[in-house]
Amino acid sequence: MTIPTGVAERESIGPTLPSRRDILKLGAAISGALAVGGLRDSAYADDEAPVSFNTSRADEANVALPPLAIIALNRLAWGPKPGDPFTSVEAFNALGADDASRLTAYVDQQLDPAFLASPDDSDVRIAAAATHLPSLNLTLPQLWDAYFKAQNADRSRPVRDVRVATLLRAVYSRRQLFEVMVDFWHNHFSIFAWDGAYASATWVHYDRDVIRAHALGNFRAMLEAVAKSPAMLYYLDNYISQGAYFNENWARELMELHTLGAENYLGTADPTTVPNDPVSGLHIGYVDNDVYDAARCFTGWRVNNGQSGAPGNDGTFYYHNPWHDRANKFVLGVYIPADQGPEVDGKQVLDMLARHPGTGRYIVRKLWRRLIGDNAPEPGAADPFFDAVAKTFTDNWQNPDQIRLVLRQLLLGVPAAGGNPAIPSPFAATWGQKIKRPHEALYSALRAVNANIIVDAGGLGSLWSGYDAIGQQHFGRRPPDGYPDVRDAWTNTTSMLYRWRLFNSLMEGSYYSTSSNTGVQVDNNALISTMGGANTPNSIADFWINRLLGRPMDDPAHRAEVVRMMQGWDTGNNANSVKPVYVDPNAVMAATDISNRLRRMIAVILMSPEFQWR
């Protein structure tokens, strides 16, 4: 490729250091193998200009299957963390003599309650940042007092604090699968957290007491905790739903997004004509009348906000009997009598939805897309493995370890039972169907370069300003459907360009303040010290390719460009003549040149499709 010359944005540390635009162009060229297809036109005037991509999908057969450690740590963790005793490639490989035993040991370790209860580095770092994260340890009533009721309350503070804590846990916690599942459920029960009302002021409660408390436990218990949280009561308007004036938003999203899924929606059909599911006895799907009558079941479920007859004003859940529709209802083929008592109607609906086989299929399909690939079986398609895992979800709807059991089968396979043979999971044989979503790319990059995050008074605001431009603000999805979790949703040119810029800024130190020693620090000297004496373009490139990717690059041309980053280039006085400073890629480099070029070379590897796949 031709390296751009005559660039205005040159660094003061030497003419052979590539500019930000050069790196973006290199990253675009290397990323031509990503799912978005090849780069057609890489000529542009500055790093703000758009890049043209074709939209053809990459041929997955051409993507080499990496070592199992790379697959597991990119899907059941936020990427490998070099040197970490639990989530480095070396730590994973030490768990057993073969891939099957290693994966089993890793999954069992990550699901072990004793392991999850053990404090780790993320807890230490969150405690060290306590003065900058004042809302994290407050109870729901305390949050309500400080961030909702108080005059001139900073209502978004709890969201900002949770965002920082989420980052610290993603980067430093040993409980990686737990953090992945917390993210999954946040996206499944998605709420726009930045609304300056109930959701933002009580976000610590929603994250800690609703999502985290149930992420590996029981779905039915989590469902009720979500339904009673002030954040969800407010977000989907159930806090004002009463009697004949019921609001259907919560009931509709409960069925369409949280349990049965749109795949089980039968439209406006007469509910008396819907056939029953032979296993559960419930209707096979839901119609609009089910939504309306379920909404009536949840009337009176509101927030204790000191208004309209509420006995207190502390933000907790409150059942207000005068607002409840006392008449009988008909939901999923079940007659619900009148006057059953406080909360009974709503809890009965939650029970029906939790035990409905359609819910099991819908949730397992979403888990498959998150943890395996975009090739989850379509609704109605026969797949013995999928069907068995979905059955496990439904059969264990009252089991406190339901989600653990489902995850173990989804990742490790369904064991033999009742004369039926074991069914293997496709987990270890799937790669290249997904790319990391923006937050996954951020977390994995920070872990890969062993970034040091020191929380400042601004809650790492400079990092978030660069990150949010990619298009996936933390807890910022306005519709209730959650951010998409399919590859094609994240391969648009704007998202990719800002992703590359984020990696550049990270490696340039743009998110770190040397004067206050706060922010996100990537120590160049520390990076060099890990290289074991590598000092040639070839040896340095190979060291970092292996350290960041855990395997060779799939395309030799990608490696050649990474090597070229260390070779440098020099145009002299002729803008049309580009030659490497180190013509021989095995030549020993000057220490100054290594220091000057290393951070930009690492940024290009982070931009590569090999780093983006999962």
Backbone torsions as a table, in degrees:
resi	resn	phi	psi	omega
1	MET	NA	160.6	177.0
2	THR	-96.4	123.5	179.4
3	ILE	-79.2	130.9	-179.3
4	PRO	-62.8	141.9	-179.6
5	THR	-126.3	173.5	-179.9
6	GLY	66.2	28.7	-175.9
7	VAL	-80.5	133.9	-178.3
8	ALA	-70.8	-33.4	-174.1
9	GLU	-86.6	76.5	176.0
10	ARG	-104.2	146.3	-179.4
11	GLU	-84.7	156.6	-176.8
12	SER	-78.1	-8.5	-173.4
13	ILE	-88.1	6.6	174.1
14	GLY	147.6	146.4	-176.1
15	PRO	-72.1	-13.1	-177.8
16	THR	-93.7	0.7	178.0
17	LEU	-81.6	126.1	-179.4
18	PRO	-65.6	146.8	178.6
19	SER	-81.4	170.3	177.5
20	ARG	-59.0	-41.1	180.0
21	ARG	-64.9	-38.8	177.8
22	ASP	-59.0	-44.1	-177.2
23	ILE	-66.5	-41.8	178.4
24	LEU	-61.4	-38.2	-179.8
25	LYS	-69.5	-41.0	176.0
26	LEU	-62.4	-45.0	179.2
27	GLY	-60.6	-39.5	178.6
28	ALA	-63.7	-40.8	179.7
29	ALA	-65.8	-45.7	179.7
30	ILE	-64.9	-35.0	-176.4
31	SER	-79.2	8.0	179.0
32	GLY	-60.7	-21.1	-179.9
33	ALA	-88.9	-0.9	-179.5
34	LEU	-68.8	171.9	-174.3
35	ALA	-60.0	-21.2	-179.7
36	VAL	-75.3	-8.8	179.7
37	GLY	95.8	-171.2	-174.8
38	GLY	-83.2	158.1	178.0
39	LEU	-80.5	120.0	-177.9
40	ARG	-85.4	-46.2	-172.8
41	ASP	-134.2	100.1	-175.4
42	SER	-97.3	10.3	179.1
43	ALA	-89.5	121.5	176.4
44	TYR	-153.3	161.2	-168.0
45	ALA	-79.4	-33.3	-179.3
46	ASP	-155.7	177.3	-172.3
47	ASP	-77.1	2.3	174.7
48	GLU	-92.0	-14.4	-173.0
49	ALA	-74.8	148.6	-179.8
50	PRO	-71.4	157.2	177.1
51	VAL	-113.6	137.5	-178.3
52	SER	-91.5	129.8	177.3
53	PHE	-124.4	150.6	163.5
54	ASN	-84.5	164.7	-173.3
55	THR	-110.1	15.6	177.7
56	SER	-70.1	145.8	179.4
57	ARG	-80.8	144.8	176.6
58	ALA	-67.0	149.3	176.1
59	ASP	-77.1	109.3	-175.4
60	GLU	-62.1	-24.3	-179.8
61	ALA	-66.2	-21.2	-179.9
62	ASN	-87.8	-2.7	179.4
63	VAL	-94.1	117.8	-177.8
64	ALA	-67.9	139.1	175.9
65	LEU	-73.0	119.3	-177.9
66	PRO	-77.9	174.6	174.0
67	PRO	-56.5	150.3	-176.9
68	LEU	-58.6	-33.6	178.8
69	ALA	-57.9	-38.8	-180.0
70	ILE	-69.2	-42.7	177.9
71	ILE	-61.4	-51.1	-175.3
72	ALA	-63.9	-44.7	-174.0
73	LEU	-78.1	-13.2	174.1
74	ASN	-94.8	-11.9	179.6
75	ARG	-117.7	-28.7	178.6
76	LEU	-106.9	10.1	175.0
77	ALA	-153.1	174.9	177.5
78	TRP	-92.0	42.6	178.5
79	GLY	96.6	154.1	177.0
80	PRO	-62.4	148.4	176.2
81	LYS	-122.2	103.9	-176.6
82	PRO	-54.1	133.1	178.4
83	GLY	84.6	-9.8	-178.2
84	ASP	-74.7	134.4	-176.5
85	PRO	-72.4	-5.8	-178.7
86	PHE	-121.9	-32.9	-171.8
87	THR	-127.3	23.9	168.8
88	SER	-87.9	162.5	176.3
89	VAL	-59.0	-41.6	-178.9
90	GLU	-63.5	-41.9	180.0
91	ALA	-64.8	-40.9	178.6
92	PHE	-63.5	-45.9	-177.3
93	ASN	-66.4	-22.8	179.9
94	ALA	-81.9	-1.8	-175.9
95	LEU	-80.1	-10.7	-178.3
96	GLY	-173.8	174.5	-176.8
97	ALA	-86.9	-16.4	179.3
98	ASP	-145.3	172.5	-174.7
99	ASP	-61.7	-42.3	-177.5
100	ALA	-61.7	-43.6	-179.4
101	SER	-70.6	-34.5	178.6
102	ARG	-65.6	-46.7	-178.8
103	LEU	-64.7	-42.5	178.5
104	THR	-60.3	-45.7	-179.2
105	ALA	-64.1	-40.6	-179.5
106	TYR	-65.3	-47.8	-178.7
107	VAL	-62.5	-45.4	180.0
108	ASP	-63.1	-39.3	176.9
109	GLN	-62.2	-46.3	-176.5
110	GLN	-69.0	-22.9	179.6
111	LEU	-96.8	-4.6	-175.8
112	ASP	-71.2	120.3	-179.5
113	PRO	-57.2	-36.4	179.5
114	ALA	-66.4	-40.3	176.9
115	PHE	-62.9	-42.9	-178.5
116	LEU	-67.5	-27.1	-178.8
117	ALA	-82.9	-11.6	-177.3
118	SER	-78.0	132.6	178.4
119	PRO	-66.7	152.4	179.0
120	ASP	-141.8	-170.6	-173.1
121	ASP	-63.2	-30.8	179.2
122	SER	-65.7	-36.8	177.4
123	ASP	-63.6	-41.2	179.0
124	VAL	-63.0	-43.9	-177.8
125	ARG	-69.0	-37.8	177.1
126	ILE	-65.9	-40.4	177.2
127	ALA	-63.5	-38.5	179.8
128	ALA	-66.6	-25.8	-178.4
129	ALA	-98.2	14.8	-171.4
130	ALA	-56.1	-36.4	-178.7
131	THR	-66.0	-24.3	179.1
132	HIS	-97.2	-1.0	179.8
133	LEU	-130.6	61.6	-167.7
134	PRO	-68.7	-17.6	-173.8
135	SER	-91.8	-11.2	-166.7
136	LEU	-63.3	-31.9	-175.8
137	ASN	-102.9	12.3	-178.7
138	LEU	-84.4	144.2	174.0
139	THR	-72.3	169.9	177.6
140	LEU	-58.3	-48.8	177.7
141	PRO	-61.0	-34.9	178.3
142	GLN	-68.1	-40.6	175.6
143	LEU	-60.8	-43.3	-179.2
144	TRP	-61.0	-44.4	179.9
145	ASP	-65.1	-45.2	-171.5
146	ALA	-80.5	-33.7	-170.5
147	TYR	-119.7	-2.6	174.6
148	PHE	-119.1	-49.4	-175.5
149	LYS	-82.5	-31.3	-174.2
150	ALA	-62.6	144.5	178.7
151	GLN	-64.7	134.9	-178.4
152	ASN	55.9	36.2	-178.3
153	ALA	-62.9	142.4	175.2
154	ASP	-85.6	84.1	-168.8
155	ARG	-69.2	-22.1	179.4
156	SER	-87.6	-3.2	-177.6
157	ARG	-58.0	-45.3	178.6
158	PRO	-59.1	-35.8	178.2
159	VAL	-66.7	-44.1	179.9
160	ARG	-62.7	-40.1	179.8
161	ASP	-66.4	-43.5	178.8
162	VAL	-64.0	-37.8	178.7
163	ARG	-59.4	-44.7	179.0
164	VAL	-66.9	-44.3	179.6
165	ALA	-62.2	-37.6	178.0
166	THR	-62.2	-42.2	178.0
167	LEU	-62.7	-47.3	-179.2
168	LEU	-61.5	-40.9	178.8
169	ARG	-67.4	-40.5	-180.0
170	ALA	-63.1	-39.1	-174.8
171	VAL	-82.9	-36.9	-168.7
172	TYR	-114.8	-13.5	-174.9
173	SER	-76.9	143.7	171.1
174	ARG	-77.0	-18.1	-176.6
175	ARG	-84.2	60.7	-170.4
176	GLN	-69.6	-44.8	179.9
177	LEU	-64.1	-37.3	175.5
178	PHE	-59.2	-45.3	-179.7
179	GLU	-65.2	-36.5	176.0
180	VAL	-62.6	-41.2	-180.0
181	MET	-72.2	-34.6	173.7
182	VAL	-58.7	-44.8	177.5
183	ASP	-62.0	-42.5	179.5
184	PHE	-58.6	-48.4	-176.1
185	TRP	-72.1	-33.7	173.8
186	HIS	-58.8	-40.7	-178.9
187	ASN	-75.0	-32.0	178.3
188	HIS	-69.4	-48.4	176.1
189	PHE	-97.2	58.7	-169.6
190	SER	-70.2	135.3	175.9
191	ILE	-133.5	138.0	171.4
192	PHE	-75.1	104.8	-169.5
193	ALA	-80.4	-15.5	-171.3
194	TRP	-88.1	4.2	174.1
195	ASP	-64.4	131.8	-174.1
196	GLY	-78.3	46.3	-180.0
197	ALA	-139.0	-131.5	-172.4
198	TYR	-61.3	-41.1	-174.0
199	ALA	-63.8	-52.4	-176.3
200	SER	-66.6	-43.4	-175.9
201	ALA	-66.2	-26.7	-176.0
202	THR	-113.7	20.7	-171.5
203	TRP	-65.9	-31.9	176.2
204	VAL	-58.7	-43.2	178.0
205	HIS	-61.7	-45.6	-178.3
206	TYR	-62.5	-43.5	179.9
207	ASP	-67.9	-48.4	-171.7
208	ARG	-80.7	-49.5	-169.1
209	ASP	-94.2	-15.4	-179.9
210	VAL	-107.2	-60.9	-174.6
211	ILE	-77.7	-56.1	-176.8
212	ARG	-63.8	-36.3	-177.1
213	ALA	-65.9	-20.4	-174.8
214	HIS	-125.5	7.0	-169.5
215	ALA	-60.6	-30.2	179.0
216	LEU	-118.9	16.8	-174.5
217	GLY	-105.9	-116.4	-173.9
218	ASN	-113.1	129.9	-176.6
219	PHE	-66.3	-40.8	-179.3
220	ARG	-62.1	-40.4	177.9
221	ALA	-65.3	-40.5	178.3
222	MET	-65.3	-39.5	-179.5
223	LEU	-58.1	-44.0	179.5
224	GLU	-69.8	-37.9	178.0
225	ALA	-63.2	-38.7	176.3
226	VAL	-64.2	-46.5	-176.9
227	ALA	-60.6	-31.9	-176.5
228	LYS	-96.1	-1.1	-178.6
229	SER	-75.5	139.4	178.1
230	PRO	-60.3	-30.8	180.0
231	ALA	-62.7	-47.7	-179.6
232	MET	-75.8	-37.7	177.5
233	LEU	-57.2	-39.2	179.3
234	TYR	-76.5	-47.7	-172.7
235	TYR	-58.0	-42.5	-178.4
236	LEU	-107.1	21.4	164.3
237	ASP	69.5	13.5	179.4
238	ASN	-72.8	-16.3	-179.2
239	TYR	-66.7	-12.9	177.8
240	ILE	-116.8	7.1	-175.1
241	SER	-79.6	125.6	-175.5
242	GLN	-151.7	135.6	171.1
243	GLY	43.7	-131.5	-179.2
244	ALA	-67.7	-13.7	-179.2
245	TYR	-104.1	37.7	-177.4
246	PHE	-62.1	150.1	176.2
247	ASN	-106.3	127.5	-173.0
248	GLU	-88.5	-3.9	-172.1
249	ASN	-57.5	-49.9	-178.4
250	TRP	-62.7	-47.8	-176.9
251	ALA	-62.6	-38.5	-179.2
252	ARG	-68.7	-46.5	-179.9
253	GLU	-70.4	-31.1	174.8
254	LEU	-55.6	-43.1	-179.5
255	MET	-82.6	-43.7	-172.7
256	GLU	-76.0	-36.8	-173.1
257	LEU	-112.8	-31.0	-169.9
258	HIS	-99.8	-24.1	-175.2
259	THR	-131.2	-84.4	-173.0
260	LEU	-70.6	-32.8	-178.3
261	GLY	81.8	155.6	179.7
262	ALA	-60.6	-22.0	179.9
263	GLU	-63.4	-18.8	179.7
264	ASN	-109.1	15.9	178.9
265	TYR	-87.2	127.2	-176.4
266	LEU	-108.1	14.3	173.3
267	GLY	77.6	-137.7	-173.5
268	THR	-101.1	21.1	-177.3
269	ALA	-59.2	155.1	174.8
270	ASP	-65.8	121.4	-176.6
271	PRO	-60.4	-24.5	-179.2
272	THR	-75.6	-9.9	-179.7
273	THR	-99.5	-4.8	-177.3
274	VAL	-78.2	126.8	-179.6
275	PRO	-70.5	160.5	-179.9
276	ASN	-88.3	147.8	169.3
277	ASP	-73.1	131.5	-175.3
278	PRO	-67.6	-22.8	-177.3
279	VAL	-86.1	-52.6	-174.5
280	SER	-87.3	-22.9	-174.9
281	GLY	81.7	-5.2	177.5
282	LEU	-84.5	164.7	174.6
283	HIS	-59.1	147.2	-176.1
284	ILE	-66.1	-23.5	179.3
285	GLY	-154.6	-176.1	-177.0
286	TYR	-117.8	151.9	177.2
287	VAL	-120.7	175.6	-178.0
288	ASP	-58.3	-37.0	-179.3
289	ASN	-62.5	-32.5	175.6
290	ASP	-64.0	-38.8	178.1
291	VAL	-62.6	-47.7	-176.5
292	TYR	-63.9	-44.0	-178.1
293	ASP	-73.2	-31.9	173.7
294	ALA	-64.6	-39.4	177.4
295	ALA	-60.4	-39.1	177.5
296	ARG	-64.6	-33.5	178.9
297	CYS	-64.6	-28.9	-177.0
298	PHE	-97.6	6.3	175.3
299	THR	-64.0	140.6	-177.2
300	GLY	90.6	-9.5	173.7
301	TRP	-81.2	108.5	-171.8
302	ARG	-145.3	-171.3	-178.5
303	VAL	-105.3	138.7	176.2
304	ASN	-77.4	85.5	-170.7
305	ASN	-113.6	12.0	177.3
306	GLY	77.4	8.6	-177.3
307	GLN	-121.2	155.9	171.4
308	SER	51.0	46.0	174.9
309	GLY	91.3	-0.2	177.1
310	ALA	-66.3	134.7	-173.4
311	PRO	-76.8	-15.2	-179.4
312	GLY	-143.9	-169.5	-179.3
313	ASN	-148.8	65.4	-176.8
314	ASP	-123.1	5.1	175.3
315	GLY	82.3	0.6	-178.7
316	THR	-79.3	169.7	175.8
317	PHE	-67.8	142.4	179.5
318	TYR	-143.0	126.5	173.9
319	TYR	-92.4	118.2	-176.0
320	HIS	-107.0	99.6	-172.9
321	ASN	-58.1	-38.9	-180.0
322	PRO	-60.5	-22.0	180.0
323	TRP	-89.8	-8.7	-174.4
324	HIS	-80.0	136.6	174.5
325	ASP	-73.8	110.0	-172.2
326	ARG	-83.6	-9.5	-175.7
327	ALA	-72.5	167.5	178.5
328	ASN	-72.2	161.0	-178.9
329	LYS	-136.6	168.9	179.7
330	PHE	-138.6	108.1	-174.6
331	VAL	-129.0	124.0	177.2
332	LEU	53.4	35.3	177.2
333	GLY	85.8	4.0	-178.2
334	VAL	-108.1	127.6	175.8
335	TYR	-80.0	125.4	-180.0
336	ILE	-109.1	112.6	-175.7
337	PRO	-65.4	162.7	176.2
338	ALA	-74.9	155.9	171.0
339	ASP	52.9	52.4	179.6
340	GLN	-81.1	-15.6	-179.1
341	GLY	114.1	170.9	-175.5
342	PRO	-56.6	127.1	172.9
343	GLU	69.3	-6.7	-171.1
344	VAL	-63.4	-45.3	-178.2
345	ASP	-57.9	-49.6	-177.5
346	GLY	-63.3	-43.5	179.7
347	LYS	-64.7	-33.2	177.8
348	GLN	-65.8	-39.3	176.6
349	VAL	-63.6	-43.5	178.8
350	LEU	-62.1	-38.9	176.7
351	ASP	-61.3	-46.5	-178.7
352	MET	-61.6	-43.1	-178.6
353	LEU	-69.0	-37.5	-178.2
354	ALA	-68.6	-31.6	-177.7
355	ARG	-96.6	-1.8	-179.7
356	HIS	-71.7	129.6	179.2
357	PRO	-58.1	-28.2	178.3
358	GLY	-63.7	-34.3	176.4
359	THR	-65.4	-44.5	177.9
360	GLY	-57.8	-44.9	-179.7
361	ARG	-65.0	-41.3	-178.0
362	TYR	-66.8	-44.9	-178.8
363	ILE	-67.3	-44.7	-179.4
364	VAL	-63.9	-35.2	177.1
365	ARG	-62.9	-40.8	178.0
366	LYS	-68.0	-40.1	176.8
367	LEU	-62.7	-39.6	177.0
368	TRP	-59.1	-47.8	-179.1
369	ARG	-62.4	-33.3	-179.6
370	ARG	-78.0	-41.3	-168.7
371	LEU	-103.0	-15.7	-179.1
372	ILE	-120.2	-65.5	-178.9
373	GLY	179.2	179.2	-178.1
374	ASP	-77.5	-1.1	-175.4
375	ASN	-92.1	28.2	177.3
376	ALA	-57.5	142.5	-179.7
377	PRO	-55.7	138.1	178.1
378	GLU	-70.3	154.6	177.1
379	PRO	-54.7	131.5	179.4
380	GLY	90.9	-15.4	-179.7
381	ALA	-76.8	140.4	179.1
382	ALA	-82.9	126.3	177.0
383	ASP	-150.0	108.9	-174.4
384	PRO	-56.8	-40.2	-178.8
385	PHE	-67.3	-50.8	179.5
386	PHE	-57.9	-46.4	-177.9
387	ASP	-61.3	-38.9	-179.1
388	ALA	-67.8	-41.8	179.3
389	VAL	-67.1	-42.1	178.3
390	ALA	-61.6	-38.3	177.7
391	LYS	-64.6	-38.6	176.0
392	THR	-60.1	-42.0	177.6
393	PHE	-58.6	-49.0	-175.8
394	THR	-70.1	-44.3	-178.0
395	ASP	-62.1	-26.9	-176.1
396	ASN	-106.7	29.1	-173.5
397	TRP	-64.6	-19.2	177.2
398	GLN	-104.7	1.6	-178.4
399	ASN	-79.1	128.9	179.7
400	PRO	-63.9	-19.7	177.7
401	ASP	-105.6	26.0	-176.3
402	GLN	-52.8	-50.8	-174.8
403	ILE	-67.2	-37.8	175.6
404	ARG	-58.3	-46.8	-179.1
405	LEU	-61.0	-43.3	-179.0
406	VAL	-65.6	-44.5	179.8
407	LEU	-62.1	-42.5	-177.8
408	ARG	-61.6	-42.3	178.3
409	GLN	-69.1	-42.3	-178.8
410	LEU	-60.6	-36.8	-174.8
411	LEU	-90.7	-32.1	-173.0
412	LEU	-110.6	-14.8	-179.1
413	GLY	109.2	160.1	-179.3
414	VAL	-90.7	122.5	-177.9
415	PRO	-69.6	159.9	176.8
416	ALA	-64.3	142.7	-179.5
417	ALA	-159.3	140.1	174.6
418	GLY	56.9	34.8	-179.3
419	GLY	85.0	-7.5	178.4
420	ASN	-85.8	141.6	-180.0
421	PRO	-71.5	158.3	174.7
422	ALA	-64.3	148.9	179.4
423	ILE	-118.2	117.6	-177.3
424	PRO	-71.5	154.1	175.0
425	SER	-86.9	144.7	175.3
426	PRO	-80.4	5.2	-172.9
427	PHE	-53.2	-50.9	-171.8
428	ALA	-76.7	-10.2	-176.7
429	ALA	-108.2	12.7	-176.0
430	THR	-118.4	128.6	178.7
431	TRP	-158.9	145.6	174.9
432	GLY	89.0	-4.3	176.4
433	GLN	-78.1	-22.0	-175.3
434	LYS	-120.6	152.7	162.1
435	ILE	-118.3	155.5	179.1
436	LYS	-63.1	134.4	171.4
437	ARG	-72.2	166.3	-172.8
438	PRO	-51.3	-45.1	-178.0
439	HIS	-68.8	-33.4	176.4
440	GLU	-65.5	-40.3	178.2
441	ALA	-63.7	-41.7	178.5
442	LEU	-63.5	-52.0	-178.1
443	TYR	-59.1	-46.3	-175.3
444	SER	-68.2	-33.7	177.0
445	ALA	-66.6	-44.7	179.7
446	LEU	-62.6	-38.3	178.1
447	ARG	-69.6	-41.8	-175.1
448	ALA	-63.3	-35.6	-177.8
449	VAL	-99.9	10.1	179.8
450	ASN	51.3	51.1	-179.9
451	ALA	-64.3	147.7	176.6
452	ASN	-105.5	114.8	-176.7
453	ILE	-103.9	117.2	179.5
454	ILE	-117.9	108.1	-172.3
455	VAL	-66.8	133.9	178.2
456	ASP	-106.9	177.8	-177.6
457	ALA	-64.0	-24.2	179.9
458	GLY	-86.7	5.7	178.4
459	GLY	63.4	34.2	178.6
460	LEU	63.6	39.2	-176.3
461	GLY	-57.7	-36.2	-178.9
462	SER	-65.6	-36.1	176.9
463	LEU	-64.8	-45.9	-176.0
464	TRP	-67.4	-32.5	178.9
465	SER	-64.2	-36.9	176.9
466	GLY	-75.1	-38.2	-177.5
467	TYR	-70.2	-44.9	-174.2
468	ASP	-60.2	-25.5	-179.9
469	ALA	-64.1	-19.8	-179.4
470	ILE	-70.5	-27.0	174.7
471	GLY	113.6	18.1	178.9
472	GLN	-141.0	63.8	178.3
473	GLN	-55.7	138.0	178.5
474	HIS	-58.4	127.5	177.7
475	PHE	56.9	31.3	-171.9
476	GLY	-115.0	13.0	177.9
477	ARG	-75.9	118.3	-176.3
478	ARG	-74.1	-46.5	174.4
479	PRO	-69.1	158.6	-175.1
480	PRO	-82.3	5.9	-174.6
481	ASP	-85.2	-4.7	-179.2
482	GLY	77.7	161.0	177.2
483	TYR	-66.9	142.2	-179.3
484	PRO	-64.0	146.8	-180.0
485	ASP	-122.9	51.5	172.8
486	VAL	-129.8	151.5	-172.3
487	ARG	-58.2	-45.8	-171.8
488	ASP	-64.3	-20.2	-178.8
489	ALA	-70.2	-18.2	-172.0
490	TRP	-120.2	19.7	-178.1
491	THR	-111.0	16.9	177.5
492	ASN	-73.8	158.2	-171.8
493	THR	-64.4	-38.7	-178.3
494	THR	-65.4	-46.4	179.7
495	SER	-60.8	-43.2	-178.6
496	MET	-67.4	-42.3	-178.7
497	LEU	-61.5	-45.3	179.8
498	TYR	-70.8	-27.2	173.6
499	ARG	-63.4	-46.0	178.4
500	TRP	-61.6	-42.2	-179.8
501	ARG	-63.3	-36.4	177.4
502	LEU	-60.3	-44.5	179.3
503	PHE	-64.0	-41.4	176.4
504	ASN	-59.0	-49.9	-177.4
505	SER	-62.6	-38.4	177.6
506	LEU	-60.2	-48.9	-176.3
507	MET	-74.1	-23.2	177.9
508	GLU	-81.5	-9.4	-177.9
509	GLY	82.9	19.7	-176.9
510	SER	-68.2	-19.4	-178.0
511	TYR	-102.7	15.9	-177.7
512	TYR	-128.1	134.9	178.4
513	SER	-103.4	113.8	179.2
514	THR	-69.9	-28.3	-177.5
515	SER	-70.9	-37.3	-178.2
516	SER	-104.3	-7.2	-177.0
517	ASN	55.1	46.1	177.5
518	THR	-132.5	163.5	179.9
519	GLY	107.3	-153.4	-177.6
520	VAL	-107.5	111.1	-173.9
521	GLN	-106.8	128.8	169.5
522	VAL	-118.6	106.2	-173.2
523	ASP	-80.7	113.5	-178.1
524	ASN	-61.7	-40.3	179.7
525	ASN	-64.9	-37.3	177.4
526	ALA	-65.8	-38.0	177.3
527	LEU	-61.0	-44.7	-178.7
528	ILE	-65.5	-38.0	-176.1
529	SER	-67.0	-20.0	-179.1
530	THR	-83.2	-8.6	-168.2
531	MET	-82.2	-1.7	176.2
532	GLY	62.2	30.3	177.5
533	GLY	89.7	1.6	176.2
534	ALA	-56.4	130.1	-173.7
535	ASN	-145.9	15.6	175.3
536	THR	-119.5	157.9	178.0
537	PRO	-53.7	-42.3	-179.9
538	ASN	-65.7	-49.8	-174.6
539	SER	-68.5	-36.8	179.0
540	ILE	-68.1	-44.3	179.1
541	ALA	-61.3	-45.3	-178.2
542	ASP	-66.9	-36.7	178.3
543	PHE	-60.5	-48.0	-174.6
544	TRP	-77.3	-30.3	173.6
545	ILE	-61.3	-45.5	179.9
546	ASN	-68.9	-38.7	-177.6
547	ARG	-68.6	-39.2	-176.0
548	LEU	-88.3	-29.4	-175.3
549	LEU	-109.8	-24.2	-178.5
550	GLY	74.0	15.5	-177.2
551	ARG	-172.2	165.9	174.2
552	PRO	-66.4	159.0	175.3
553	MET	-70.3	144.7	-175.8
554	ASP	-65.3	-34.5	-178.5
555	ASP	-110.2	120.8	178.5
556	PRO	-55.4	-28.7	179.2
557	ALA	-65.6	-29.7	177.6
558	HIS	-66.4	-45.8	178.2
559	ARG	-60.7	-39.8	-179.0
560	ALA	-60.0	-37.3	179.5
561	GLU	-71.9	-35.3	177.3
562	VAL	-65.3	-43.6	176.3
563	VAL	-59.8	-42.0	-179.0
564	ARG	-60.5	-31.7	177.5
565	MET	-60.1	-37.7	179.4
566	MET	-80.8	-28.2	176.8
567	GLN	-67.1	-30.5	-178.3
568	GLY	77.2	178.3	176.6
569	TRP	-150.1	152.7	-176.0
570	ASP	-143.4	123.7	-179.9
571	THR	-96.2	-12.0	-175.3
572	GLY	57.7	-131.9	179.1
573	ASN	-98.4	3.2	-176.8
574	ASN	-112.9	106.1	-175.8
575	ALA	-67.2	-15.5	-179.1
576	ASN	-97.7	2.3	-178.1
577	SER	-118.9	115.4	-179.4
578	VAL	-118.0	128.0	178.0
579	LYS	-139.5	150.4	178.5
580	PRO	-67.3	145.0	172.3
581	VAL	-68.9	-42.6	174.9
582	TYR	-105.5	91.6	-176.5
583	VAL	-60.7	-41.7	178.3
584	ASP	-86.3	115.3	-178.1
585	PRO	-68.2	-7.5	176.2
586	ASN	-102.2	8.7	179.0
587	ALA	-73.9	143.5	177.6
588	VAL	-71.0	129.1	-176.7
589	MET	-91.6	150.9	172.2
590	ALA	-68.1	144.2	-177.9
591	ALA	-57.6	-36.5	-179.9
592	THR	-64.9	-40.6	179.5
593	ASP	-66.8	-39.2	176.7
594	ILE	-60.1	-47.6	-178.7
595	SER	-62.3	-40.5	-177.2
596	ASN	-69.3	-33.9	-170.4
597	ARG	-100.8	-20.6	-170.1
598	LEU	-60.0	-46.7	-174.6
599	ARG	-63.1	-35.8	178.4
600	ARG	-73.4	-34.4	176.8
601	MET	-63.9	-43.2	178.2
602	ILE	-61.4	-39.9	178.5
603	ALA	-58.4	-39.8	180.0
604	VAL	-67.5	-38.1	176.3
605	ILE	-64.0	-39.8	177.5
606	LEU	-63.1	-29.6	178.3
607	MET	-76.2	-17.6	-171.0
608	SER	-65.9	153.1	176.7
609	PRO	-61.3	-32.0	179.6
610	GLU	-60.4	-34.0	177.9
611	PHE	-79.9	-27.3	-175.2
612	GLN	-83.1	-23.7	-178.9
613	TRP	-70.5	152.5	168.5
614	ARG	-149.7	NA	NA
